[in-house]
Amino acid sequence: MSVLEKIRVKLGILITVLIAVALLSFIIDPQTLETTMRFFSSKYDVGKIDGKKVGYEDFQKEMEYYTNIYKLTTGSQSIDERANETIKETAWQNLVSESYMIPQFRKAGIRVCEDEIVDMSQGKEISPVLAQERAFLDASGNYSREKLLDFIHAIPQDASGNLGMYWEFLQRSMTNQQYFIKYSSLFSQSNVITPVELRRQIEENNTTSDVKFVLYPIGFRPDTTIKVSDNEIRDYYNAHKKNYKRGASRDVEFVAFEVEPSEKDIQLAKERIDGLYEEFTRTSNLKTFLARNSDKPLNPYYYKEGELKSSFPQVEEFAFGKNPTVLPVFRKDNDFYAARVSDVKNLPDSVFVQHILLRSGSDNLADSLANVIRKGSDFSLLASEYSLDTNPNVENPGDLGWLTQTYMVPGMESVLSYNPGDVKVLNTNYGTHVVKVTKRTKPMKKVQVALLVIESVAGKETYQSYYAQANDLIIRSEGNITKFNEVAREGNLPIVPVSNVKEGASTLSKYKNTKEISRWIYEAKEGDVSPLFTVDNDKYFVVALKKVKEEGYTPIQEVSAQIKYLLTNKKRSEKVSAEVAEKIAGLTSIDAVAAALGQSVSTKEDIAFGTMSGAANEPAFLGAVAGATPNTLSGPVAGNAGIYVFSVVNRETGSFYTDSDAKIRANQIQSYQINSLPSILSEMANIVDNRARFF
């Protein structure tokens, strides 16, 4: 009776809560209610770090913080997909660092105090975070404490708060980096190579062997006498289970309907270019005409003979033929073209340019400098005195280098028509330039070609046709993958299989921008067929979820064939090794072994155990050689390539591998271990990353 009463009480509480939520839905707007419900559901968790939930709102705040930092440091208010991915990863890694790694460092007794931060910014050991910050570098590119202090003193006067936010970010970065440096130091100092280990390394690397050997191939023909039982497969799987650990993934199949212009659409494009052709042949302003009527503007590039041959052979033949006028309309793929030579010049491929960069509006100073240079003054000397371009990586001050049509400072295109020795004043977006051409390649005939381009574009009816096909597949599939396959085969629709799709994947097979599809894949059940997805406005997708693979260990059923193959090869190797041993029993020379096995004798010199030289992919053979007695027949040894029988014909001990080499090698190993620390610590944090569901 008491148990029943408890159940009733609990149900009463539950009903009260449900009624309260129902009443709230009438008086609270849906957005507020949704936000409230998020607090009660782990569905809205972005992930877990060391068992602690990372809520959507918390991660969103972290994203906003780093988005502001990005905008502040780049000066850009727009965030493209690549930048957004970087921001997202930075925000997540910072949460991992501050929620797990830094606490672990502190448990190890590591601290970073305020005095250290001051010393890293104004003392002798400047933090790399500040040393690489452009805002704190002087004119010579060195870190300036004065610039840092000017920055800090300006923070209280900054009404936007941006300077304060950025300084907080820099301090945060310095602190976290210092924690990791200290922890790495603690780790590296405990990684000691003993004198015994050092001597062994030197000995192993300085001892080399010259070997004569016979390699008897194992072969890959099926052997019906070799059996691998289910128990053997199971035992191998259990012994090597860590090798079969996997993340969550999905196997899918999909049909993509890529919208292509219909014959009617192509005919409309042909009619359009025919209607423009007459005006194209006689207009005096090709640039404006193409800007208004062509699907591609006038290309300012000047082509030399041969450059158009691969892409537009008919235009190449026309442009460099006798007295070219206008090339009639022609079709390439689904698009239509007409061509006309808009200009002809003798131009070099490249010119070597020097310049003096001045502030915009410095025309008087530029004219004065140009005049003295024309009279013989040293250009480089004047560039070092006046130019704002102080690039230290050029041979002489003022050198811009070789400029071409495709490698050009915007606004300087005219330099290609200058003669060596010409000095001119030019204005670009960078400022006012005094330019001088010192060298150029041989000028040749080049033509500028105006192309009238009309692309065939799929019309509304065409889109509706593709949409109807995709929708028909969905309806007839009835949400079932089996019917999906049947309907697709009946309609000769190509089904594309994709294995191991990761959560949040932005590509599917060759197709990009498919993140919405990935989201559905991880919300669907095995065997489900998706609704219609539109990608890039011209592709319709219907997707079927073939297999759900949860995070954990790959089931033995999925890898049994692979394990059976490995065990079969191992048994085959053992069997062939025993057969070789029987065939060479009693033989004492490598030549006799070769004759008995029907193989040839090979030679390998300078095999060293420590460096794995000469047999890096044959560790069993390498180890056997290192331990073999010279001038004695050894083997058989089962390797990856076959069965080895060998004799060490010479062994030498050198001194080319020294203490320094061993220590360098130890430092390399240590560096690798330290670089592995973040991933190891992340694995220890038992991270659950669900970001792909939201971002």
N, C-alpha and C positions, 0 to 999 in steps of 0.2 A: 504493500500500500504506500509506503514511504517513497519507494522508487517511482511509482506512478505519479505521486505528488510532485516529485522533482522534475519528471518529464513535463508535466503540465505547467509547472512554473517556468521551465525553460522555453516551452512552446509559447507561453503567454508573453514572455519577454521578446521572443522572435516576432510574434504577430504584432506586438506594440511597435517594434522597430520598423517592420514593413509598412504598417499604417502611417507611421510618422514620415517615412520616406515618401509614401504616396501623397500625403498631404503637402509635404514640402515641394513636391514636383509641381503643385498648382501655384505656389507663391514664390518659388525661386526660379530664376531663368535657367533653361537647360544647361548652359555653359557652366554656371556656378554649381549646379547639381553634379555635373560630370566631374568637375574638379574635386568636389567633396568625395565622390565615390572612389576617386583614384587613391585616396588615403586608405581605403579599406581593401584594396585589391593589389596583389603582387603582379597582376597583368601589366601594370603601368611602371614596373621597375625596369630601369635600363640595364641593371645587372646586379651582381654581388661582388664585393671585394672582402676577402677574409671573413665571409659569413655575414657581412653587413650590407644591407640593401642600398642601392644607389637609385633614388627616385628620379622620375622623369624631370621634375622641376629642378632638382639639384643639378642634374647634368646639363639641363638647358641653361641654367645660370652660369655654369662653367664655360659652356660654349659661347654665351654672350660675352663673357669676360675676354676670352681669347679672340673673339671676333673684333671687339673694340681695340685690342692690342694690335691685331693685324691691320685694321684700318688706320690706326695711328702711325704705325711704322711704315706702311706702304703709301699712305696718302690716298689710297683708293677706297671709294665707298661701295664698289661692286665686288661681290664675292663669287668667283666662278666655282665650278664643281671641284676642280683640283684643289683650290685654296680651302674650300669647305671641308674636304676630306682631311686635309692637313690640320685644320682647326679642330675637327672632331677627334682626331687621334691625339693631338696635343692635350686637349681637355681630359681625355680618358687617361692617358699616361700620367698626367699630373694628379688625378684622383688616386690612381694606383700608388703613386709615389708617396703622397701625403697620408693616405689611409693605411698603407701597409709597410712600404719600404722604410720611410723615415722612422716610424715607431720601432721597426726591427733594428735599425741602426742605433736608436737610443737605448734599446734593450742591451745592445752590445757595449754600452757605456760611452757612446760617442755623443758629443755636444757641439753645437756651433753657437757661440755667444755673440752679443752685440758688438763687443770690441773687435772681434774677428771681422765682422762685416765692415767696420770702419777701416780696419787695416787693409782689407781686400780692395777698398775703393781709394784710400788715400795713403796707404803705407808702401812697403817695399814689394809685397807679393800681391800684385794687382790681379783680381779675378779675371779669367778669360772672358767672362760674360761682359765685363766693362771694357776690357782691352780690345774687343772686337766691335764695340758699339761705335758707329760712325759719328754720332753726335758728340763724342768725347775725344775725337782725334784732332790734332792740330794740323796746320797747313802741310807739314812734312809727313803726316800719316801716323804720328806717334800719340800714345795716350797722354791726355792732358788733365791733370788734377784740377787746374783752374777752370777748364770747361765743365767738369763735373760739378764743381762748387757753384759756378754760375747757374747751372741747371737746377741745382737744389735750392738756391736762393730765389729762383724764379717761381718755384712751386706755389708759395702763398699768394702770389699776384695773379696766378692763372685761374680765371673765373670758370673756365670749362672743366677744371679738375683733371684734364688729360695728363698733365705733367706729373701730378701726384700719383695717378693710377699707373703710369709707366714706371715711375721710380719704385713703386711697391712691387711691380712685376719684376724689375731688375733685382731687387733685394731678395725676392722670393726665389728667383732663378739662381742667384749666387749662393743662397743658403742651401738649397737642395743639392746643387753641384758640390758644395763643400762637404756635405754629409756623405755623398757618394765617394768623393776623393778620399776622405778619411777611412771609410769602410773598405775601399779597395786597397788602401795602404795597409790596413790591419790584416787584410786577407793575404796580400803579397808578402808581407814580412814573415808570415807564418809558413810560407811555402819555401822550404829550405832544401837545397841539394847537398847531401852529405858527401864527405871526401870519398867514401867507398863508391857511391853512385857516380861521382865525377870520374873516378879512375875507370870504372866499368864502361861508361860512355866513351871515353877516350880510346880504351882498348878495343871496344866493339867497332868503332869507326875507323880505327887505324889498321885493323886486321882485314886483309882482302884475300880472296881465293880465286884461283883460275880453275875452271871446271870443264871437264869433258863429260857430256851426258847424252843419253838416248831417251827420247820422249816417245812413249807408246800411247797413241790416242785411245781414248775410252770408247768413242763412237756414240751415236744417239739412236741406233736402231732398236726397236722394241725387243725386249727380252722377256718371253713369257714365263721363264723360270723365276723371275724376280717378283715377289709378292710383298705388298705393303698392307698390313691389316688396319682396321678401324682403330684398334687399341693403340697401335704405333702412331697413327695420326693424332689421336687424342693426347697421347703422352707428349708428343712434340709440341702440340699447341699449348698445353699447360706449362711446359718448360720455357716456352718463348712467348708467352701471352703478351708481354709488354710490347712486343713488336707489332701486335695487331690492335693497338689502341688507336682509336679514331675519333675525330670530331663529328658533330652532327652534319649530315648531308642528305640530299634527296636525288633520286633518279627520276627523270621526267622524259616525256615525249611531247613534241609540239608540231603544229603545222603553222607555218608563217605565210600569210597572204600579202605579198609585196605588190603594192599598187603600181601598175605600169600603164602608160598612155595607151588608149585603144586606137584602132585604125582611124576612127572618126576624129580623135584628138590630134593624131598625127596629120590628118588632112587639114584640120583647122590651122595648124602651125604652118603648113605649106601655103595655104591661102593667105595667111598673114604676111609671110615674107615676100610673097609675090606682089602683094599690095604695096609693100615698102620699097621694092627693088628699084623702081624707076627713080624715085627721089634720092635713094642711096647713090645711084650712079652720077648724079649731077650736083649734089649739095656741096657747098663751099666750106661748110663748117661740120666736118665729120665728127668731131668730139661731141658737139652739142646734139647732133642728130642721133648718134649712137646712145648717148645718155638718156635720150627721150624714148627711143624706139627699140633698141637692142637689149637682149637679156644679159649682155656683157658689155662693159664700157670699152672705150678705145684703149688698147694696150700700148703704152709709150715705148715699149722695147723695140730696138732696131735689130733685125735679124741679119746674120751673114749667111751666105749660100751654104746649104746643107743642114741648117738648124731646124727647118720645118719639115724635113723629109720624112721623119718617122711619125710625126703626129698629123700633119696635113700635107701629104705628098702632092696633091693637086694644087694647093696654094703655093708650095715650094716651086713647082714647075712654072706656074703663072707669074709669080713675083719676080723670078730671075730669068724670065723669058724676054723676048724682044718686044719692046714697046707695050708693056702691060697696061691695060686700062681697067676693066672691071671683070671679075670672074663670075660667071652665071651661078645661079643658085644650085647648091649640091647638098646631098643628105649624108650625114654621118651618124650612125646608130639611129636614134629617133629624133635628132635635131637637124635644123637646116641652117646653111651658111651661104653668105655671099662675101666676096673679098675685093678689096680695092687698095692699091698702093697709095698711102697717104703722104709718104715722104721718102727721099733717098739721100743718103749722106755717105761721105767717106769718113769712117770713124775707126779708131784703134780699139782693140779689145780691152785695154787697160792703160791707165796713166798713173805715174807716181806723183803724188801731191804733197806739198808742204803747206801749212797754214799757220796764221797767227789769229787766235780767237780773242775778240774784244767784246765788251758789253754791247747789247743792242743800242743803236743810235750813235755809235762812235764812228760815224762816216768820215768826219774831218780827220781824226787821228788815223783811220785806215787809209785814207787817200795819201796822207803824208808818209806813212810807212811804205805804201806801195811805190811812191815816187823815189824814195831813197833806195829801195831795193832795186828798182829799175836802173838806178845809177851805179849799182855795184855793191851796195852794202850787204854784209853777211846776214842771210835770212835766219840762220839758226841762232845767231847772237841776238838778233832783235826778238826772235820768238822766246828765247829764255828770259828776256827782260820784260816783254809786254804781254805775252799770250796767257790767257786764263787756262789753257790746256797744258797741264804740267805732267803729262804722262811720262813716268820714269822708265817705261819699258821700250822706248824707241831709241834707235841708234843716234839720231840727232834731234835736238829740240825743234818742235814744229812739224816733224814728220807725221803725215797721216798714212802713208804707205800707198800701195797699189789699189786704185779704185776701179771698179767695173760697173756695168749697168746693174748687176745684181748685188754688188757690194759697194754701196754708195751712201754718202751722207745726204739725207734728204735736203734738197735745195741747191746741191752742188753739181747737178747733172750736166751742166754746161761745160765742166772741166774736160769732158771727153772730146770736145771740139777745139781745145786750146793746143797751141804749139809749144814744144819745150822752150822754157824761158819766159813764157807769158806770165804776167803778174796782174791779177784782177782783184776787185773788191766785190764780195758776195754777202748777201744777207740770208740767214736761215733762222729756224726756230731757236737755234742755240745761241745766236748772236751775230755780230758782224765779223766777217773773215777776210783776211788778206791771204789770197791763195796763189801758189806758184806751182806750175807743172814743170818738173825737172826731166822726166823721161816718159816715153810712151812706146807702145808696140806699133807695128806697121799698120797704117790706116788701110782700110779696104771698103769696098762697096757694101753698104748695109741698107736695108729697107724697113720702113715702118708700115705694117699691114693693118688696115682697118677691116675688122670682121663684123659683119652684120649677123648676129646670132639670134635665132628664134628657137627656143626649146619647146618640145612637145610636152604639154602638161596635162596630166589626167584631169578630166572634167568631173562635174558633180555626178553624172550618170555612171561614170567609170568607178568612182569611189563607192557608189551605192551598189554596184554589181559585186565588187570585192567584199563589201560589208555583208551582202546577202549570202555569199558563199560561205563566209566564216560563220555567220549566224546559223545557217542551215546545218553546218557541222555540229555546232553546239546543241541545237534542238534535237537532231537525230541521235546524238550520242547519249542523251538522257542522263548526263552526269556520270556515265560509266566508261571506264577506260577500254573495256572489251568492245563495246559498241563504237567507241571513238575509233579504234583501229579498224573495225569492219567498215564503217562509213568512209574513212579516209582511203582505204584500199579500193573500195567500190568507185570512188571519185578520182582515183589515180593521184591523190594528194600526197606529196612527199612528207613522210613522217621523220622528224629529226630527233634522234635519241641523244640525251645529255646525261652523263653520270656525275655523281658527287657535286651537285650544285650546293654551294655554301650559302648560309643565311646572309641576306643583304647583298648578294652578288649583283653587280650592275651590268654584267654581260651574260648572255645565254647563247652558247655556241659562237657564231660570228657576229651576233647582234649586240649592239650597245644600248644603254639607257633602258634596261629591263628590270630596274629595281622593284617596280610595282609588281611585276610578275613574280619575282623572288619572294616578295612579301606574301603573295597568295599561296605560293608553294609551301611555305612554312605554316600557313594557317589551315591548309586543306588536309583531308584524310587520304590515305592510300587508296588509289583507284578513282579519285575524283577527277572531273573534267571542269576546267575553269570557265568563267564568263569570258566575254570578248575583251581583249586588251589591245589598245592602240599605242603604237610606239612610233615616235618621230613623225606623227601625222600621216604617214603613208604605208604603215605596216600593221596588219591585223594578226593577232596571235590567239590560237586556241591551244591550251596546254593540258596534258593529262599527267597526274602524279602517279608514277609507276611504283616507286619504292621509297619508304621512309627509313632512313638510317639514323638512329639516335646516337648521341654521344656515348662512348663507352668502348667496348671491345667488339671487333668484328666477329660475328657468330662463326663457330667452327665450320658450319655447313658452307659458308661463303669462301672459305680459304682451304678447304680440305683438298681440292684438286691441286692447288699450289703446293701444299705440304707434301702431298703424295708424290708430286714431281721431284721435290727436293730429296725425299727419302729414297725414291727409286734411283736417282742419280748417285746418291751416296752408296747404296747397295751395289749398283753397277760398278762404281769405282773400286769398292772392296773386292768384288768378284774378279774384275780384270787384274787388280793388283796381285791377287792370289795366283791367277793364271800366269802372270809375268814371273812371279817368284818361282813357279814350277818350271817354266821354260828355261830360266837362267841358272837353275840350281847347279852348283859345282863349277860354274864359269868364273874366271878370275880376271879377264880383261874386258875393257869397254868395247873393243872391236868385236870380240866374240859375242857379247851381249847384243850388239847391233845386228850381227848376222843371224842370231837365234830369233830375234824379234822381227826381222825383216825391215829394219829402220836404219837411218844414217846416224853418224856421230856428230854432235854439235859442240861448239866451244863457247864458253862465256867467261870473260875476264873481269877481274876487279870487283867481285861480289863482296859487299861489306854488309854485315848484319845490322850495324847501328843505323846506317843511312838508308837501308832497304834498296840500295842501288842494284840495278840489274835484274831484280826479280820482285818488284814491288807488288805485283799481282799474284805472286806465288809464295805466300808466307811459309807453307809447309816445306817446300823445296829450299827456301832461304834458310830456315832454321836447321834443316838437315845438313846443308852445306857447312854452316858455321860450326856444327858439332862433329863433323866427320873427320876421320883420321886420314891424312894425306896419303896418296898413292895406294888407296884401298878401295875396292869396289863397294859402293853403298847403294842401298835401295832394295826393293822398290819403294818409292814415296809417291803417295797419291796427291796430285796437285789439281788445280782448276782446269788446266789444259790437257792433262793426261797423267800417265804413270812415268815417273822419272827413275832412271838408274844412272848413277854418276860416279865419277872419281875425281877427287881434288888433286890436280896435278902440280899445283904450286900454291904456297901460302906465304904471304909477306906481311911484316909488321912495319908500318911507316910512322911518321910523326907529323903528318900534314894536318891532322885534326887536333887542335890544341885546347888548353883550358879556356881560352877566350871563345872558341867556337862552341864549346859545351855550355858556357854561360849565356852566350847569345841564344842558343837553342832553348835553354831554360827560361830565358826572358820571353821568348816567343810563345812558349807554352803558357807561361804566366799571363801574358797579355791576352791570349785566347780565353783563359779561364776567367779573367776579370771581365772581358767583354761578354761572357756568357752569364755573368751574375744577374743582370736585369731579367733575363728570360727564366732563370732558375728561381729567382725570388717571386716572379709573377706566377710561376707554376705552384709554388708553395702557398701562395695567397688564395688558391682555389677560386680563381676568377670565373665568374659567370658573365659573359658579355652578350647582352641582348640589344645592343645599340641598333643593329640592323632592322629591328622591328619598328623603330621610330624615326631613324635618320637615314 
